[in-house]
Amino acid sequence: MENFLNFLDRRIMNEIFYEFREVSIDHSENFSIEIILHFLAKSEGCLMLYETKQLITKSSTSQLDKLVIEALQEIFKNVDNAINLVKGKIREIFLSYS
């Protein structure tokens, strides 16, 4: 996550996109989800897609998704108040520019 934050100054827009993906389910009420964060950046004339993934374990009744997004938004506000988290995928936008 630290490396991801270090490259935020290279972003070309103020939106950081996120998506959740379920990665494993055990036989209890807990399961793992992955939060994927990505943004477009420009460096030395090249357009790049920066991405990071974090694995989170939660129970099926937990509102952890919402809490994670709120905590991440606070972290990004400390870096730059203009940054907004947006639910969605940016890969299609990146591929259309490539």
C-alpha positions in Angstrom: 0.0 0.0 0.0 2.9 2.4 0.8 4.3 2.1 -2.8 0.8 2.8 -4.1 0.6 6.0 -2.1 4.0 7.1 -3.2 2.9 7.1 -6.9 -0.3 9.1 -6.3 1.4 12.3 -7.3 1.7 10.9 -10.9 -2.0 10.3 -11.3 -3.8 12.0 -14.2 -7.2 12.3 -12.5 -8.4 12.6 -8.9 -10.4 9.3 -9.0 -9.0 6.1 -7.5 -11.2 3.2 -8.6 -11.9 0.2 -6.3 -13.6 -3.1 -6.6 -14.2 -6.0 -4.2 -13.7 -9.6 -5.3 -14.6 -12.7 -3.2 -11.5 -14.9 -3.2 -12.2 -17.8 -0.8 -15.0 -19.1 1.4 -14.5 -21.5 4.2 -17.2 -23.5 5.9 -17.7 -21.0 8.7 -19.3 -17.6 8.4 -16.0 -16.0 7.5 -14.7 -15.4 4.0 -11.9 -13.5 2.3 -12.4 -10.6 -0.1 -9.8 -8.7 -2.0 -10.0 -5.0 -2.4 -8.4 -3.8 -5.6 -7.4 -0.2 -6.0 -6.2 1.3 -9.2 -5.6 4.7 -10.9 -4.1 6.0 -14.2 -0.8 7.8 -14.1 1.6 9.4 -16.5 5.3 9.2 -16.2 7.9 10.2 -18.9 5.1 10.3 -21.5 3.8 6.8 -20.8 0.3 6.1 -19.5 0.4 3.5 -16.7 -2.1 1.6 -14.6 -1.1 1.5 -10.9 -2.8 -1.2 -8.9 -2.7 -2.7 -5.5 -4.6 -5.6 -3.8 -5.3 -6.1 -0.2 -6.9 -9.3 1.3 -9.5 -8.9 4.0 -11.3 -11.5 6.0 -14.8 -10.8 7.1 -18.0 -12.4 8.3 -21.0 -12.6 6.1 -22.9 -10.2 8.3 -20.1 -7.6 8.6 -20.3 -4.2 7.1 -16.5 -4.2 6.7 -16.6 -3.2 3.0 -18.1 0.2 4.0 -15.6 0.7 6.9 -12.7 -0.1 4.6 -13.7 2.4 2.0 -14.3 5.1 4.7 -10.8 4.4 6.2 -9.2 4.5 2.8 -10.9 7.7 1.9 -9.5 9.3 5.1 -6.0 8.1 4.2 -6.3 9.5 0.7 -7.6 12.8 2.0 -4.4 13.1 4.1 -2.4 12.7 0.8 -4.6 15.0 -1.3 -8.0 16.3 -0.4 -9.1 16.2 -4.1 -8.8 12.4 -4.3 -12.1 10.5 -4.5 -12.7 6.7 -4.3 -15.0 5.5 -7.1 -16.5 2.0 -7.2 -15.7 0.5 -10.6 -13.1 -0.8 -12.9 -10.6 1.3 -14.8 -9.0 -1.4 -16.9 -11.4 -0.8 -19.8 -10.5 2.9 -19.8 -6.8 2.0 -19.7 -7.1 -0.5 -22.6 -9.0 2.1 -24.7 -6.1 4.6 -24.3 -3.4 2.0 -25.0 
